[in-house]
Amino acid sequence: MAFPITVAIDFGTTFSGYAFSLYTDFKTDPLQICAPSGWNAGTLLSQKTPTCVLLKPDKTFSHFGYEAEDKYKELAEQKVHKEWYYFRRFKMILHNKPGLRRETTIEDEFGKSLQAKEVFAHGIRYLKTHALKLMNIQGKQMDESDIGWVLTVPAIWSDGARQFMREAAQSCGIENHQLTIALEPEAAALYCKYLPMGKLTGSDDSGFSAFSVGTKYMLIDLGGGTADITVHEVESAEAVRELHKPSGGAWGGVKVDEAFLDLLKDLAGADVVRTFTEEYTEDFLDLFREFELVKRQIKLDMTEKPKVRVKIPVSFYDIFKSKRNKSLKECLPQTGQYAGKMECLADKMVIDAEVMKSLFKKNINNIVEHIQDVLGELPVRGTNILLLVGGFSESFIVHESIRRRFSNMKVLVPFDAGLAVLKGAVIYGHKPMSIASRMCRLTYGIAVSKLYQAGQPEEKKYTDSHGRVLVKDVFHKYVEMDTPVKVGDFQTSVALSASRDQGVGRIRVYSSNKKSPNFVTDKGCTLLGEILIELEEEDEGGRYDVRMAFGGTEIIVEATEQTTRKTQRATFDFLID
């Protein structure tokens, strides 16, 4: 179903934003996409706004984005900020948190806890409301039932994290049937597909096309939190297929910020930095707005400007002097890795370019090594195009390092790499079937009982009411990891009896990082979640043919009652306790 208008929300680790387009405009020009012309960012021009949520002491919403940062700075100046709830860069909890649940909590800047879903919902609701206001201003008033919403998530996220984001969006009044989950690297690839080659730096050959049939390309989405990598082969003018399951790690731009903070701790001491962040929060926020500008300018070759100047708030120097009885300038290291490589000049710290480049080193090495590993996989061989997108890829040193390491390949970067995911998500909302097939990330199955065979674990052996000797907890495989699954195709159905529990049948589903596990209790097997089947009065048999589709961005489950042959879309709950 094509909605008259599609709105995409890119809820990022460091920055978030939205964009939209009319379906009539999409059919004429897929790149005719509207977005805010610019958020109020002071000296930092940005088409996105920081992922920051500020709540009042009573936990009600106050501000989001740059407005949240600015309001929090005001509160910090008045020394009342600790009573408020301030959350920043919290998206990665969905990647890092084992056993993610609906009740999962996160801590704000001062350790106060709140349910994570509530915090995410505040951010999504703000962006949704902002989008509706902008559409009205532009004369695109629409009933909300006419809007298709797209929410982007990293491809390497778990099924549970994707469901978590869907439920957070639903709590903001977005209806389930109007919401599509898009994988960030896929959305970015779609955007690059529609771009003229002249808008991709690195495409110096006028006759070259990165999306001709048969071409293999690697999409490297470098955001604030993650490096999200996938490989596609162009199957036709209309669709691509995935050659390698999504992979990557927590190698986004925030790691450089953390490395800079560690540098300050090495120079001044952890106690100084702690006091600075807690007692001079407004200056801490200003420092990292400044650093955001600086880190984008760091290059591999900085012979012309071998020094980098970072404006350090006066309060930082004052805290150091009060704790050490000496100025930071006097205490700059004379030995060790930073000896002679730093200088304090008034309110600026002058740092050797080599020191600044070292802040990127570990992250870039992780990304480069992972790219190299994936390129060595058999299905991926023959790939000779790397597409870099995401805000972190806009840092000169990042794409220069990748170009240097993979000099035999075409490395392409769209001019607006930081918006590629967002704009591609709008296109995906209009044309979701552009991805023909995906590689299965895990092996999925259910626990069943089968006839006992010699050698199987005795503790799983039992005799049923018919006198048959069975073995329980056998892993019945629906689909195997690293195999292609077409979008929309359902896997072979399995007949199951759904036990009645207050009108709901529950069937547990397991995943494994092994291709052929024997039992659901084997090492590497995990309880993924439950299929929930609404039992109706006429479903007296309680036996269902259950089938699942694994090719989409979310797992789809259908259950057909064997007696009535009535089919329903079952719910898959990944967030069970």
C-alpha positions as CSV (number, residue, x, y, z in Angstrom):
1,M,0.0,0.0,0.0
2,A,1.4,3.4,-1.0
3,F,0.6,6.2,1.3
4,P,0.0,9.7,-0.1
5,I,3.0,10.9,2.0
6,T,5.9,9.2,3.6
7,V,7.8,10.6,6.6
8,A,11.1,9.0,7.7
9,I,12.6,9.5,11.1
10,D,16.3,8.8,11.5
11,F,16.8,8.4,15.3
12,G,20.6,8.4,15.6
13,T,23.1,8.0,18.4
14,T,24.5,11.5,18.1
15,F,22.1,13.3,15.8
16,S,18.5,12.8,14.7
17,G,16.2,14.2,12.0
18,Y,13.3,13.6,9.7
19,A,12.4,14.0,6.0
20,F,9.3,13.5,3.9
21,S,7.9,13.5,0.3
22,L,4.6,13.1,-1.4
23,Y,4.0,9.9,-3.4
24,T,3.1,12.0,-6.5
25,D,6.5,13.8,-6.2
26,F,8.3,10.6,-5.7
27,K,6.9,9.2,-9.0
28,T,8.2,12.2,-10.8
29,D,11.5,12.7,-9.0
30,P,12.5,10.3,-6.1
31,L,15.0,12.9,-4.8
32,Q,12.4,15.6,-4.3
33,I,12.6,15.1,-0.5
34,C,11.8,17.8,2.1
35,A,13.7,18.2,5.4
36,P,14.1,21.0,7.9
37,S,16.4,23.7,6.3
38,G,18.6,23.7,9.4
39,W,18.3,23.3,13.1
40,N,19.2,26.2,15.4
41,A,22.8,25.0,16.1
42,G,24.6,28.3,16.9
43,T,28.0,28.1,15.1
44,L,27.4,24.5,14.0
45,L,25.3,24.3,10.9
46,S,23.3,21.0,10.9
47,Q,20.4,19.5,9.1
48,K,19.9,17.2,12.1
49,T,19.6,17.9,15.8
50,P,21.4,16.2,18.7
51,T,19.7,13.1,20.2
52,C,19.1,14.7,23.6
53,V,16.0,14.5,25.7
54,L,15.4,16.9,28.5
55,L,12.6,16.1,31.0
56,K,11.4,18.2,33.9
57,P,11.8,17.0,37.5
58,D,8.3,15.5,37.4
59,K,9.5,13.4,34.3
60,T,7.3,15.3,31.8
61,F,8.8,16.4,28.5
62,S,10.7,19.7,28.2
63,H,12.9,19.9,25.1
64,F,14.7,17.8,22.5
65,G,17.8,18.4,20.4
66,Y,19.7,21.7,20.4
67,E,16.8,23.2,22.4
68,A,17.4,20.6,25.1
69,E,21.1,21.3,25.1
70,D,20.6,25.1,25.4
71,K,17.9,24.7,28.1
72,Y,20.1,22.4,30.1
73,K,23.0,24.9,29.8
74,E,20.7,27.5,31.3
75,L,19.7,25.2,34.1
76,A,23.4,24.3,34.7
77,E,24.3,28.0,35.0
78,Q,21.5,28.4,37.6
79,K,22.9,25.2,39.4
80,V,19.5,23.5,39.3
81,H,20.2,21.1,36.4
82,K,20.7,18.0,38.6
83,E,17.0,17.9,39.4
84,W,16.1,17.5,35.8
85,Y,16.5,14.4,33.6
86,Y,18.9,14.8,30.7
87,F,19.6,11.9,28.4
88,R,22.1,12.1,25.5
89,R,23.6,9.5,23.2
90,F,21.4,6.7,24.6
91,K,20.5,4.9,21.5
92,M,23.4,2.4,21.8
93,I,21.7,0.8,24.8
94,L,19.6,-1.1,22.3
95,H,22.8,-2.6,20.8
96,N,24.8,-3.1,23.9
97,K,22.1,-4.3,26.4
98,P,21.9,-8.1,26.8
99,G,18.4,-9.3,27.5
100,L,16.6,-6.2,26.3
101,R,13.1,-6.0,27.8
102,R,10.2,-3.5,27.7
103,E,11.0,-2.6,31.3
104,T,14.7,-1.9,30.5
105,T,15.9,1.3,32.2
106,I,18.6,3.8,31.3
107,E,20.3,6.4,33.4
108,D,20.6,10.1,32.7
109,E,23.7,12.2,33.0
110,F,23.6,12.0,36.8
111,G,22.5,8.4,37.2
112,K,18.7,8.9,37.6
113,S,16.9,6.0,36.0
114,L,13.9,5.9,33.7
115,Q,12.3,3.3,31.4
116,A,14.2,3.4,28.2
117,K,11.1,3.1,26.0
118,E,9.7,6.2,27.6
119,V,12.8,8.2,26.8
120,F,12.9,6.9,23.1
121,A,9.2,7.7,22.8
122,H,9.8,11.3,23.9
123,G,12.3,11.8,21.1
124,I,10.2,10.1,18.4
125,R,7.1,12.0,19.4
126,Y,9.0,15.3,19.2
127,L,10.3,14.5,15.7
128,K,6.8,13.4,14.6
129,T,5.2,16.6,15.9
130,H,7.9,18.7,14.3
131,A,7.4,17.0,10.9
132,L,3.6,17.5,11.1
133,K,4.1,21.2,11.8
134,L,6.5,21.6,8.9
135,M,4.2,19.8,6.5
136,N,1.4,22.2,7.5
137,I,3.6,25.2,7.0
138,Q,4.4,23.9,3.5
139,G,0.7,23.4,2.7
140,K,0.9,19.6,2.9
141,Q,-1.9,19.2,5.4
142,M,-2.9,15.6,5.6
143,D,-5.0,13.3,7.8
144,E,-2.6,11.3,9.9
145,S,-4.1,8.1,8.4
146,D,-2.7,9.1,5.0
147,I,0.9,9.1,6.3
148,G,3.3,6.2,6.1
149,W,6.0,6.4,8.7
150,V,9.5,4.9,8.3
151,L,11.8,4.4,11.3
152,T,15.5,3.6,10.6
153,V,17.5,1.1,12.7
154,P,21.0,-0.3,12.2
155,A,21.1,-3.6,10.3
156,I,23.2,-5.2,12.9
157,W,20.6,-4.7,15.6
158,S,18.8,-7.7,17.1
159,D,15.2,-8.5,16.3
160,G,14.3,-7.5,19.9
161,A,15.8,-4.0,19.4
162,R,13.8,-3.5,16.2
163,Q,10.6,-4.5,18.0
164,F,11.6,-2.1,20.9
165,M,11.7,0.8,18.4
166,R,8.4,-0.2,16.8
167,E,6.7,-0.2,20.1
168,A,8.2,3.1,21.1
169,A,6.9,4.6,17.9
170,Q,3.4,3.0,18.5
171,S,3.3,4.7,21.9
172,C,3.5,8.0,20.1
173,G,0.3,7.4,18.2
174,I,1.8,5.9,15.0
175,E,-0.4,3.0,14.0
176,N,1.2,-0.4,13.5
177,H,0.1,-0.8,9.8
178,Q,1.4,2.7,9.0
179,L,5.0,2.0,10.3
180,T,7.8,0.5,8.4
181,I,11.2,-0.4,9.9
182,A,14.1,0.3,7.4
183,L,17.6,-0.9,7.8
184,E,20.0,2.1,7.7
185,P,22.6,0.8,5.2
186,E,19.9,-0.4,2.8
187,A,18.1,3.0,3.0
188,A,21.4,4.7,2.2
189,A,22.1,2.4,-0.7
190,L,18.7,3.3,-2.2
191,Y,19.5,7.0,-1.9
192,C,22.9,6.5,-3.6
193,K,21.2,4.6,-6.4
194,Y,19.0,7.5,-7.4
195,L,21.9,10.1,-7.1
196,P,23.6,11.3,-10.3
197,M,27.1,10.0,-10.4
198,G,28.4,13.6,-10.2
199,K,27.0,13.7,-6.7
200,L,29.2,10.8,-5.5
201,T,32.8,11.8,-4.9
202,G,35.2,9.2,-6.3
203,S,33.1,8.5,-9.4
204,D,35.5,10.2,-11.8
205,D,34.5,8.0,-14.8
206,S,31.5,9.6,-16.6
207,G,30.4,6.3,-18.0
208,F,30.6,4.5,-14.7
209,S,27.5,3.3,-12.8
210,A,27.6,1.7,-9.3
211,F,24.2,0.2,-9.9
212,S,24.4,-1.6,-13.2
213,V,23.0,-5.2,-13.2
214,G,25.5,-7.7,-11.8
215,T,27.5,-5.0,-9.9
216,K,28.5,-5.9,-6.3
217,Y,29.0,-3.1,-3.8
218,M,29.7,-2.8,-0.1
219,L,27.6,-0.3,1.8
220,I,29.5,1.1,4.8
221,D,27.2,3.2,7.1
222,L,29.4,5.0,9.6
223,G,27.2,6.7,12.1
224,G,27.6,8.1,15.6
225,G,27.3,4.8,17.3
226,T,27.9,2.0,14.9
227,A,29.7,0.9,11.7
228,D,27.0,-1.0,9.9
229,I,28.2,-2.9,6.8
230,T,26.3,-5.0,4.2
231,V,27.0,-6.1,0.6
232,H,24.6,-6.1,-2.2
233,E,24.5,-7.3,-5.8
234,V,22.3,-5.5,-8.3
235,E,19.8,-8.0,-9.5
236,S,17.7,-5.8,-11.8
237,A,17.0,-2.2,-12.5
238,E,14.4,-2.4,-9.7
239,A,16.0,-4.5,-7.0
240,V,19.2,-5.7,-5.2
241,R,19.9,-8.8,-3.2
242,E,22.0,-9.1,-0.1
243,L,25.2,-11.2,-0.4
244,H,26.4,-11.0,3.2
245,K,24.5,-10.7,6.4
246,P,24.8,-7.3,8.1
247,S,27.9,-7.0,10.3
248,G,29.9,-4.3,12.0
249,G,30.4,-3.0,15.5
250,A,30.3,-0.1,17.9
251,W,32.9,1.9,15.9
252,G,31.0,5.1,15.3
253,G,32.0,8.7,15.8
254,V,31.3,8.8,19.6
255,K,34.4,6.6,20.1
256,V,36.5,9.6,18.9
257,D,34.7,11.8,21.4
258,E,35.5,9.2,24.1
259,A,39.1,9.1,23.1
260,F,39.3,12.9,23.4
261,L,37.8,12.8,26.8
262,D,40.3,10.2,27.8
263,L,43.1,12.5,26.5
264,L,41.8,15.2,28.8
265,K,41.8,12.8,31.7
266,D,45.4,11.8,30.9
267,L,46.4,15.5,30.9
268,A,44.4,16.9,33.8
269,G,43.2,13.8,35.8
270,A,39.9,12.1,36.0
271,D,38.9,14.2,39.1
272,V,39.3,17.4,37.1
273,V,37.2,16.1,34.2
274,R,34.5,14.8,36.5
275,T,34.2,18.1,38.3
276,F,34.1,19.9,34.9
277,T,31.3,17.6,33.5
278,E,29.2,17.7,36.7
279,E,29.7,21.3,37.9
280,Y,30.2,23.2,34.6
281,T,27.9,21.2,32.4
282,E,27.2,24.2,30.1
283,D,30.9,24.5,29.3
284,F,31.2,20.7,28.8
285,L,28.4,20.9,26.2
286,D,30.2,23.9,24.5
287,L,33.5,22.0,24.4
288,F,32.0,19.1,22.5
289,R,30.1,21.3,20.1
290,E,33.5,22.8,19.3
291,F,35.1,19.4,19.1
292,E,32.4,18.2,16.6
293,L,33.6,20.9,14.2
294,V,37.3,20.2,14.8
295,K,37.2,16.4,14.3
296,R,35.5,16.7,10.9
297,Q,38.6,18.7,9.6
298,I,41.3,16.2,10.7
299,K,43.1,14.8,7.6
300,L,45.7,12.1,7.0
301,D,48.0,14.6,5.5
302,M,48.2,17.8,7.6
303,T,51.7,19.0,6.7
304,E,50.4,22.5,6.0
305,K,48.6,22.7,9.4
306,P,50.5,20.4,11.7
307,K,48.8,21.9,14.8
308,V,45.1,21.8,15.7
309,R,43.5,24.4,18.0
310,V,40.7,23.4,20.3
311,K,38.9,26.0,22.4
312,I,38.9,24.8,26.0
313,P,36.6,26.6,28.4
314,V,38.3,28.8,31.0
315,S,36.5,26.8,33.8
316,F,38.5,23.7,32.8
317,Y,41.8,25.5,33.5
318,D,40.4,27.0,36.7
319,I,39.4,23.6,38.1
320,F,42.8,22.2,37.3
321,K,44.6,25.1,39.1
322,S,42.3,24.8,42.1
323,K,43.1,21.1,42.5
324,R,46.8,21.1,41.6
325,N,47.9,24.6,42.7
326,K,49.6,25.0,39.3
327,S,48.3,25.9,35.9
328,L,47.7,23.2,33.3
329,K,50.3,25.0,31.1
330,E,53.0,24.4,33.7
331,C,52.0,20.7,34.1
332,L,51.8,19.7,30.5
333,P,53.8,16.4,30.2
334,Q,57.5,16.6,29.5
335,T,57.8,12.9,29.1
336,G,55.6,10.1,27.6
337,Q,53.5,10.1,24.5
338,Y,52.3,13.7,24.8
339,A,55.7,15.3,25.6
340,G,56.1,18.5,23.7
341,K,53.0,17.9,21.6
342,M,50.6,20.2,23.4
343,E,50.6,23.9,24.4
344,C,48.1,26.1,26.2
345,L,47.6,29.5,24.5
346,A,45.0,31.6,26.3
347,D,41.7,29.8,25.9
348,K,43.0,27.3,23.3
349,M,44.9,24.1,23.5
350,V,47.2,23.6,20.6
351,I,47.6,19.9,19.8
352,D,49.9,18.2,17.3
353,A,48.0,16.8,14.4
354,E,49.5,13.4,15.0
355,V,48.0,13.3,18.5
356,M,44.6,14.3,17.1
357,K,44.9,11.6,14.4
358,S,45.7,9.0,17.1
359,L,42.2,9.6,18.5
360,F,40.7,8.0,15.3
361,K,43.3,5.2,15.0
362,K,41.6,2.4,16.9
363,N,38.2,3.0,15.4
364,I,39.5,3.3,11.8
365,N,41.6,0.1,12.3
366,N,38.5,-1.8,13.5
367,I,36.5,-0.6,10.5
368,V,39.2,-1.3,7.9
369,E,40.0,-4.8,9.3
370,H,36.3,-5.7,9.3
371,I,35.9,-4.5,5.7
372,Q,38.9,-6.6,4.7
373,D,37.5,-9.7,6.5
374,V,34.1,-9.3,4.8
375,L,35.7,-8.8,1.3
376,G,37.4,-12.1,1.8
377,E,34.2,-14.1,2.1
378,L,33.4,-16.2,-0.9
379,P,30.0,-14.7,-1.9
380,V,31.4,-11.2,-1.6
381,R,34.5,-11.7,-3.9
382,G,34.4,-9.6,-7.0
383,T,33.1,-6.6,-5.0
384,N,35.0,-3.5,-6.1
385,I,32.8,-0.6,-5.0
386,L,32.7,0.8,-1.5
387,L,29.9,3.2,-0.7
388,L,30.5,5.3,2.4
389,V,27.6,7.0,4.1
390,G,26.7,8.3,7.6
391,G,27.9,11.3,9.5
392,F,31.2,9.8,10.6
393,S,32.1,9.1,7.0
394,E,32.2,12.9,6.5
395,S,35.3,13.1,8.6
396,F,38.2,13.5,6.1
397,I,40.5,11.2,7.9
398,V,37.9,8.4,7.8
399,H,37.2,8.3,4.1
400,E,40.8,9.1,3.3
401,S,42.0,6.1,5.4
402,I,39.6,3.8,3.7
403,R,40.6,5.1,0.2
404,R,44.3,4.6,1.0
405,R,43.8,1.1,2.3
406,F,41.5,0.0,-0.6
407,S,43.2,1.9,-3.4
408,N,42.3,-0.8,-5.9
409,M,38.6,-0.2,-5.4
410,K,36.2,2.7,-6.1
411,V,35.4,4.4,-2.9
412,L,32.3,6.6,-3.3
413,V,30.9,9.1,-0.8
414,P,27.7,11.1,-1.5
415,F,28.1,14.9,-1.0
416,D,25.5,14.7,1.8
417,A,26.6,11.5,3.4
418,G,25.1,12.3,6.8
419,L,21.6,12.5,5.2
420,A,21.9,9.5,3.0
421,V,20.1,7.2,5.5
422,L,17.3,9.6,6.2
423,K,16.6,10.5,2.5
424,G,16.9,6.8,1.5
425,A,14.4,5.9,4.2
426,V,11.8,8.1,2.5
427,I,12.5,6.4,-0.8
428,Y,12.2,3.0,1.0
429,G,8.9,4.0,2.4
430,H,7.5,4.6,-1.1
431,K,9.2,1.5,-2.6
432,P,10.0,-1.1,0.1
433,M,10.3,-4.0,-2.2
434,S,13.6,-2.6,-3.7
435,I,15.4,-5.2,-1.6
436,A,14.6,-8.5,-3.2
437,S,16.3,-10.9,-0.7
438,R,18.5,-10.8,2.4
439,M,20.9,-13.2,4.0
440,C,19.6,-14.9,7.1
441,R,21.6,-13.6,10.1
442,L,20.9,-16.6,12.4
443,T,19.4,-20.1,12.3
444,Y,15.8,-19.9,13.5
445,G,13.7,-22.8,14.8
446,I,11.4,-24.2,17.5
447,A,11.6,-26.9,20.1
448,V,9.8,-30.1,19.1
449,S,9.8,-33.7,20.3
450,K,10.9,-36.6,18.0
451,L,11.3,-40.3,18.3
452,Y,14.2,-41.1,20.5
453,Q,17.4,-42.4,18.9
454,A,20.2,-44.2,20.5
455,G,22.9,-41.9,21.7
456,Q,20.7,-38.9,22.3
457,P,20.7,-37.4,25.8
458,E,19.0,-39.6,28.4
459,E,17.8,-36.6,30.4
460,K,15.7,-35.5,27.4
461,K,14.1,-38.9,26.9
462,Y,10.5,-39.5,27.9
463,T,7.4,-41.7,27.1
464,D,4.2,-40.0,25.9
465,S,0.6,-41.1,26.5
466,H,0.7,-43.4,23.4
467,G,3.7,-45.3,24.7
468,R,6.1,-43.7,22.3
469,V,9.7,-43.0,23.4
470,L,10.5,-39.5,22.5
471,V,13.2,-36.9,23.0
472,K,12.3,-33.3,23.8
473,D,13.9,-29.9,23.0
474,V,14.9,-30.9,19.5
475,F,15.8,-27.9,17.4
476,H,13.4,-27.9,14.4
477,K,15.0,-25.6,11.9
478,Y,12.9,-23.1,9.9
479,V,15.8,-21.4,8.1
480,E,19.5,-21.6,8.3
481,M,22.0,-18.8,8.8
482,D,23.9,-17.4,5.8
483,T,21.2,-18.6,3.4
484,P,19.3,-16.2,1.1
485,V,15.7,-15.6,1.9
486,K,13.4,-13.7,-0.4
487,V,11.4,-10.8,0.9
488,G,7.8,-11.9,1.4
489,D,8.4,-15.6,1.1
490,F,7.2,-17.8,4.0
491,Q,9.2,-20.8,5.1
492,T,7.7,-24.3,5.4
493,S,4.9,-24.4,8.0
494,V,5.0,-26.7,11.0
495,A,1.9,-28.1,12.7
496,L,1.8,-27.2,16.4
497,S,-0.5,-27.4,19.3
498,A,-1.0,-24.1,21.0
499,S,-1.6,-24.4,24.8
500,R,-4.4,-22.2,26.0
501,D,-3.4,-19.5,28.4
502,Q,-6.1,-16.8,28.8
503,G,-7.1,-17.0,25.2
504,V,-3.6,-16.8,23.8
505,G,-1.5,-19.6,22.4
506,R,2.3,-19.3,23.0
507,I,5.0,-21.0,20.9
508,R,8.6,-20.4,21.8
509,V,11.1,-19.7,19.0
510,Y,14.9,-20.1,19.3
511,S,17.8,-18.8,17.4
512,S,21.3,-20.1,17.0
513,N,24.7,-18.9,15.7
514,K,25.3,-22.5,14.4
515,K,24.0,-23.8,11.1
516,S,22.6,-27.1,12.4
517,P,22.0,-27.2,16.2
518,N,20.6,-30.5,17.6
519,F,18.8,-29.1,20.6
520,V,17.5,-25.7,21.7
521,T,19.7,-26.1,24.8
522,D,22.9,-26.4,22.7
523,K,25.6,-23.8,23.2
524,G,24.9,-20.8,20.9
525,C,21.2,-21.3,21.1
526,T,19.0,-18.5,22.6
527,L,15.3,-18.2,23.3
528,L,14.5,-15.5,20.8
529,G,10.9,-14.9,21.8
530,E,7.3,-16.2,21.6
531,I,4.7,-16.4,18.9
532,L,1.4,-15.2,20.3
533,I,-1.7,-16.7,18.7
534,E,-5.1,-15.3,19.6
535,L,-7.4,-18.3,20.3
536,E,-11.0,-17.9,19.4
537,E,-13.9,-20.1,20.5
538,E,-14.4,-21.9,17.2
539,D,-10.7,-22.9,17.3
540,E,-11.5,-25.9,19.4
541,G,-8.7,-28.1,17.9
542,G,-6.0,-25.7,19.0
543,R,-3.7,-27.0,16.3
544,Y,-2.1,-24.6,13.9
545,D,0.0,-24.6,10.8
546,V,2.6,-21.9,11.7
547,R,4.8,-20.4,9.1
548,M,7.3,-17.5,9.2
549,A,8.9,-15.1,6.8
550,F,12.5,-14.0,7.5
551,G,13.3,-11.9,4.5
552,G,11.9,-8.6,5.7
553,T,13.3,-6.1,8.2
554,E,11.1,-7.8,10.8
555,I,10.0,-11.5,11.1
556,I,6.4,-12.1,10.0
557,V,4.4,-15.0,11.4
558,E,1.1,-16.4,10.1
559,A,-0.9,-19.1,11.9
560,T,-3.7,-21.2,10.2
561,E,-6.1,-23.2,12.4
562,Q,-6.3,-26.7,10.9
563,T,-10.0,-27.2,11.5
564,T,-11.4,-23.9,10.4
565,R,-8.5,-23.0,8.0
566,K,-8.8,-19.5,9.4
567,T,-5.4,-17.6,9.0
568,Q,-4.3,-14.8,11.2
569,R,-1.2,-12.6,11.4
570,A,0.4,-13.8,14.7
571,T,2.5,-11.6,16.9
572,F,6.1,-12.2,17.5
573,D,7.2,-11.0,21.0
574,F,11.0,-10.6,21.2
575,L,10.9,-8.8,24.6
576,I,9.5,-11.5,26.8
577,D,10.9,-11.9,30.3
